[in-house]
Amino acid sequence: MSEAHNKKAIVLLSGGLDSATVVAIAQSQGYTVYALSFDYGQVHKVELHAAARVAKAQQIEQHAVIKLDLAALAHSALTGSGVVPKHRTLEEIGEGVPVTYVPARNTVFLSLALAWAESLNATDIFIGVNALDYSGYPDCRPEFIHAFESMANLATKIGTDGNQIRIHTPLIAMTKGEIVRTGLALGVDYSITTTCYDATESGEACGSCDACLLRLKGFGENGIADPAPYRALTE
Amino acid sequence: MSEAHNKKAIVLLSGGLDSATVVAIAQSQGYTVYALSFDYGQVHKVELHAAARVAKAQQIEQHAVIKLDLAALAHSALTGSGVVPKHRTLEEIGEGVPVTYVPARNTVFLSLALAWAESLNATDIFIGVNALDYSGYPDCRPEFIHAFESMANLATKIGTDGNQIRIHTPLIAMTKGEIVRTGLALGVDYSITTTCYDATESGEACGSCDACLLRLKGFGENGIADPAPYRALTE
């Protein structure tokens, strides 16, 4: 912990439960956090508002939002060309590559984080990927993260100057319940986060998409109610 | 050549001599070319005009230009915060990491090419990196390319479905003279390409920056004049 004191870290921040927890973990390890969010044509702009709220509440050093025209290159339910699935079982959520998959998303996001890291002379990047709940996403697996890290160390001046670029994935092996428990212990205010794939403009979650079901399970495992707003579950 | 017939390839296209040659090489190998360019806050927008000319002249299948706010994250002479060096010797050009280095640039560009490749169900990406002239750029070295390729195959649905994503670097071991000779043999019209780091708005090259010096050397080695426009070399 002390060795990281005053060290800079880039944290990928979506404004959801996971990334808000990652910000708190990085800070608890002594890192000064530079948060990076993307406006990539996602249906739910509401998550960018959540990212801004989290950045403010958790007093991060700097919050950059990169506009990225990913929708021109990629098609998925998250960029407006598909339908968000609802009411799936937790088994269905874990199987196969979901329709909400955005091609090469974590590769693109980590690459831009790497560019910022090199600019800031930082060697540490945090991302809230989780290999349990999202086993269907190839770019959430530990082997992908390790391969990206190896590549990053060859790609950059800072990586080839004798430093070691590290991609930190503190949530990768946690259940959603463990993530919530960790964040609560670190004082994360989950009422301002938005996880839902299909939130209303004011940020009310649907309660039935994959992300909501996993999130609700996480709070359920801790025996407490999710403080974030949900719309009436009558749909 | 026949095995690649009608196969799709993404080609990173800057509008310079190298990438115009790469388009011709990919086409000569039977690939249908999808060209990808970036508007990343570079000083010389003129290269985007050159990319559009090359895309048209070489009759590529589709040309996408992605607007990318890289300048917000990275500082270099190519994104407006430095001075382009002039009149350096070829030895000076080859040494160290140049001021024109854009942090993680090829990582970011290849990542977006990968996103497009996965969307198009394509497995082949071409990039005109050269390890001889640009030895100072870590992301132009073969070991970086190999690491990116390994990562890409773990990052994507297409890469984990039994296909092999390949990053093609046909120029990586060529001298500039060999690149020019290859392109001329394939009918590339170099008069419409722009390589200069400091071109005028109408596309006239300066003749004295690193890129111009290397390019002029390439034509010189073939005993012919560069057909591209240069402004009066009296500065």
Contacts between the chains, C-beta under 8 A, distances in Angstrom:
chain1	res1	chain2	res2	distance
A	64	B	72	6.1
A	64	B	73	6.6
A	66	B	68	7.9
A	66	B	69	5.4
A	66	B	72	6.8
A	66	B	73	7.1
A	67	B	67	7.2
A	67	B	69	5.7
A	68	B	66	7.9
A	68	B	68	6.9
A	68	B	69	8.0
A	69	B	66	5.3
A	69	B	67	5.7
A	69	B	68	8.0
A	70	B	112	7.9
A	70	B	115	6.5
A	72	B	64	6.2
A	72	B	66	6.8
A	73	B	64	6.6
A	73	B	66	7.1
A	73	B	112	6.6
A	73	B	115	5.0
A	73	B	116	4.1
A	73	B	119	5.7
A	74	B	115	5.0
A	74	B	116	7.3
A	74	B	118	7.3
A	74	B	119	4.8
A	75	B	119	6.0
A	97	B	157	5.0
A	101	B	157	6.7
A	102	B	115	7.8
A	103	B	114	7.6
A	103	B	115	4.6
A	103	B	116	7.9
A	103	B	118	3.7
A	103	B	119	5.3
A	103	B	156	6.7
A	103	B	157	7.4
A	104	B	111	6.1
A	104	B	112	7.8
A	104	B	114	4.4
A	104	B	115	3.9
A	104	B	118	5.7
A	104	B	152	7.9
A	104	B	155	5.9
A	104	B	156	5.9
A	105	B	115	7.4
A	106	B	155	7.1
A	107	B	111	4.6
A	107	B	114	6.0
A	107	B	115	7.5
A	107	B	151	7.2
A	107	B	152	7.3
A	107	B	155	4.6
A	107	B	156	7.8
A	108	B	108	7.7
A	108	B	111	4.6
A	108	B	112	6.0
A	108	B	114	7.9
A	108	B	115	5.8
A	110	B	111	7.9
A	111	B	104	6.1
A	111	B	107	4.6
A	111	B	108	4.5
A	111	B	110	7.9
A	111	B	111	4.1
A	112	B	70	7.9
A	112	B	73	6.6
A	112	B	104	7.8
A	112	B	108	6.0
A	114	B	103	7.6
A	114	B	104	4.5
A	114	B	107	6.0
A	114	B	108	7.9
A	115	B	70	6.5
A	115	B	73	5.0
A	115	B	74	5.1
A	115	B	102	7.8
A	115	B	103	4.6
A	115	B	104	3.9
A	115	B	105	7.4
A	115	B	107	7.5
A	115	B	108	5.8
A	116	B	73	4.1
A	116	B	74	7.3
A	116	B	103	7.8
A	118	B	74	7.3
A	118	B	103	3.7
A	118	B	104	5.7
A	119	B	73	5.7
A	119	B	74	4.8
A	119	B	75	6.0
A	119	B	103	5.3
A	138	B	154	6.5
A	138	B	155	6.1
A	138	B	156	5.9
A	138	B	157	6.0
A	138	B	159	7.2
A	138	B	160	4.8
A	139	B	154	7.9
A	139	B	155	4.8
A	139	B	156	7.3
A	141	B	154	7.1
A	143	B	154	5.4
A	144	B	151	7.1
A	144	B	154	4.4
A	144	B	155	5.3
A	147	B	147	7.5
A	147	B	150	5.3
A	147	B	151	3.9
A	147	B	154	4.9
A	147	B	155	7.5
A	148	B	151	5.2
A	148	B	155	7.5
A	150	B	147	5.3
A	150	B	150	7.5
A	150	B	151	7.3
A	151	B	107	7.2
A	151	B	144	7.1
A	151	B	147	4.0
A	151	B	148	5.3
A	151	B	150	7.4
A	151	B	151	4.6
A	152	B	104	7.9
A	152	B	107	7.3
A	154	B	138	6.5
A	154	B	139	7.9
A	154	B	141	7.1
A	154	B	143	5.4
A	154	B	144	4.4
A	154	B	147	4.9
A	155	B	104	5.9
A	155	B	106	7.1
A	155	B	107	4.6
A	155	B	138	6.0
A	155	B	139	4.8
A	155	B	144	5.3
A	155	B	147	7.6
A	155	B	148	7.5
A	156	B	103	6.7
A	156	B	104	5.8
A	156	B	107	7.8
A	156	B	138	5.9
A	156	B	139	7.3
A	157	B	97	5.0
A	157	B	101	6.7
A	157	B	103	7.5
A	157	B	138	6.0
A	159	B	138	7.2
A	160	B	138	4.8
